[in-house]
């Protein structure tokens, strides 16, 4: 026999339901909190890894142009008398993170804000919008090539050594039609058998080549003339080889400056000093470690560069004793000189030579212009 159980009242059933709901809510609170915490952590992690439109400039190494880079001699001169030297003439570099093809994260940007040796800038201030990694490499390569050419010319001008003006291939775009046929440094002799006086003239001769045909070029490479049929693609009805032509020089000796994939024009002054040093008796540095930076113009003017603060830090970390800075950068130099690094302001190549000679003779910079002097004028 089954006993009948009394049915709970409506009030009791309601209280029981409320109790169960409260118990379930109390049980779910820790789970909900844990899930929320995990979601927040995931969002923060994902956000910290997303690329942001900034670049970070950091100190790069200072490299002795009189020495080796990547186990190869940087400066090679053949066909002229050279002289043994000592000490170091150091080009300075900046490491740039976040350029085309590379991105930085918010974590890297925030960390760099608290690093006094780094600088964070919007990417559009450094790289044109839409510029690709390949275009960046080509731009830097062309800037380095033309800087080296001008640097050698300035040094030879100081030594009254004559040379010839030419039009040359300053760079070849990776993967372009001419890639593998033309090389940086090739001198243009003629296009289709015709010569021109300048870059614009040769560009016009190239454009006159019938669309779809190879461009007939005569070039001079390492002193030997070569006839080439250079592949081209048709862009806007005109042939495009994918090269950059620039004004250049042919020197009475072979001078090569090799610094791997480092690009840009800012080592021009140091290149000029290094060539001048090897072509003149004695050590221009007097055995000291002199670093520097600055573009070089055909008239010897030393121009302003970017990243001067990072370059001074890189020079100090590479144990440079002295630093030659463009006078045009003095506003950024004052107050930011690393301890133990003596900085001299220079406006042109002659001042750079004079500063180096003074350091060699005296071991100091007394009597030389400093950025403090420049800022008070």
Secondary structure, DSSP 8 states (H G I E B T S, - for coil): ---------HHHHHHHHHHHHHHHHHHHHHHHHHHHHHHHHHHHHHHHHSEESEEEEEEEEEEETTSEETTEESEEEESS------SEEEEEEEEEES-TT--EEHHHHHHHHT-TT-EEEEGGGTS-TT--HHHHHHHHHHHHHHHHHHHHHHHHHHTT--EEEEEEEEEE-TTSTTBTTB-TT-EEEEETTB--SSHHHHHHHHHTS-TTS-EEEEEEETTEEEEEEE--EEETTEEE--EEEEEEEEESSEEEE--TT--SSTTHHHHHHHHHHHTSSS-TTTT-EEEE--EE-TT-BEE--S-HHHHHHHHHHTT-SEEEEEGGGHHHHTT---TT-EEEEESBHHHHHHHHHHHHHHSS-TTS--HHHHHH-
